[in-house]
Structure formats: structure tokens, C-alpha cells
Amino acid sequence: MDQTKELLQTIVEGLQEKKGKDIVTIDLTRLHGTICEYMVICEGNTPTQVSALSDSVWDFANKNAGEKPLSTAGAQRAEWIGMDYGTILVHIFLPKLREFYNLENLWSDAKVTAIQNLD
């Protein structure tokens, strides 16, 4: 498994650790002109959970893959936190914002994989 796919799996595990809901991965590798290879999208029920999910991704990626995000945005309000790992962008939403922005539909020409909820 290559380094990007290992990081992708580690990010998903970090989200699952804090009970991230409706996790999807979007494979953009076959599309030209994209800014990353993969996107990971999930949601938390409250700003506190959104923040905890972001912290968990940070911890898992750092500990298990030796990676830190190049940048993180949205942590203050914790309604939508974006994490940029270069080849992977992570979006952690509150449900109402996820529905509004509907990123999965925006990238519907890419391969979208739903990850089963653990609970």
C-alpha cells in the first residue's frame, strides 16, 4: 500500500475512534486538475464532537503515519473544520452544513466510497 493510501486509512480510523458519522472517501486520482488525490468527509453531531474528530485525525495521522496537516481551518467555530494533508483534504461538518455544501454531489464523477458507521 502506498503512503497516501496508508494516510487515508489512518485518517478514517481517527474519525471512527471518535464516532464520526457517515464517513465517505472520494477518490480524485482519475480526475485531471484536482488539488488533491482524496477527500474524506464526515460529520459530528455538535461543535464539541467536530473538534474532537479533528483532534483525533491529527493525533492518529501524527502517531501512525508521521504526518501533520499543512493547514487547518475552522477550528474556532467547529462547524466545519478543514484539514489539508497535501494529497488528502479532510472535511468535518455539522450535519446542516454538510447538507448545505453537499461536497459528495459536487464530486459525483469521482469514486465515492461510504464507510460503514461503527455504532
C-alpha positions in Angstrom: 0.0 0.0 0.0 1.4 3.4 -0.9 1.9 6.2 1.6 -1.1 8.2 0.6 -3.5 5.2 1.0 -1.9 4.4 4.4 -2.6 8.0 5.5 -6.1 7.8 4.1 -6.8 4.7 6.2 -5.2 6.3 9.3 -7.5 9.4 8.9 -10.6 7.2 8.6 -9.5 5.3 11.7 -9.1 8.6 13.6 -12.6 9.6 12.6 -14.0 6.2 13.6 -12.2 6.5 17.0 -14.4 9.5 17.9 -17.6 8.1 16.3 -17.6 10.2 13.2 -20.8 9.6 11.3 -21.4 9.0 7.6 -17.7 8.9 6.6 -17.0 8.9 2.9 -13.8 8.9 0.9 -13.7 10.5 -2.6 -11.0 9.2 -4.9 -10.0 12.0 -7.2 -6.9 10.3 -8.7 -8.6 9.7 -12.1 -9.7 13.3 -12.5 -7.4 15.9 -14.0 -6.8 19.2 -12.4 -7.8 18.4 -8.8 -5.9 19.9 -5.9 -5.6 16.6 -4.0 -5.8 12.8 -4.6 -8.5 12.1 -2.0 -11.1 13.8 0.1 -12.5 12.5 3.4 -15.9 13.8 4.6 -17.7 13.1 7.8 -19.9 14.7 10.4 -20.2 15.2 14.1 -23.4 16.0 16.0 -22.1 19.0 17.9 -19.2 21.5 17.6 -17.5 19.7 20.5 -17.6 16.4 18.6 -16.4 18.1 15.4 -13.5 19.5 17.3 -12.8 16.1 18.9 -12.9 14.4 15.4 -10.3 16.9 14.1 -8.1 16.3 17.2 -8.3 12.6 16.7 -7.4 12.8 13.0 -4.4 15.0 13.9 -3.3 12.5 16.6 -3.8 9.4 14.5 -2.0 10.8 11.5 0.9 12.1 13.5 1.3 9.0 15.6 0.6 6.3 13.0 1.8 8.0 9.7 4.2 10.7 11.0 2.1 13.3 9.2 0.8 16.7 10.3 -1.6 18.8 8.3 -0.2 21.6 6.2 -3.0 23.8 7.4 -6.3 23.6 9.4 -9.2 25.9 9.1 -12.5 26.4 11.0 -11.4 25.1 14.5 -12.6 28.2 16.3 -16.3 27.7 15.5 -16.0 23.9 14.9 -19.0 23.8 12.5 -16.8 22.8 9.5 -13.2 22.0 10.0 -10.9 21.5 7.0 -7.6 19.8 7.3 -5.1 19.8 4.4 -2.6 16.9 4.3 -1.4 17.8 0.8 -2.7 14.7 -1.0 -5.7 14.4 1.2 -8.3 17.0 2.3 -10.4 16.2 5.3 -13.8 17.9 5.9 -15.5 17.5 9.2 -19.0 19.1 9.3 -22.0 19.6 11.4 -24.9 17.9 9.6 -26.7 21.1 8.5 -23.5 22.5 6.9 -22.7 19.2 5.3 -26.1 19.0 3.7 -25.9 22.6 2.5 -22.4 22.3 0.8 -23.1 18.7 -0.4 -19.5 18.1 -1.4 -20.2 14.4 -2.3 -22.5 15.5 -5.0 -20.0 18.2 -6.2 -17.5 15.4 -6.9 -20.1 12.8 -8.1 -17.9 12.0 -11.2 -15.2 10.6 -8.8 -15.4 7.3 -7.0 -17.2 7.9 -3.7 -16.9 5.2 -1.0 -19.1 5.2 2.0 -17.5 3.8 5.2 -19.9 1.9 7.5 -20.7 3.6 10.8 -19.3 1.7 13.7 -22.2 2.3 16.1 
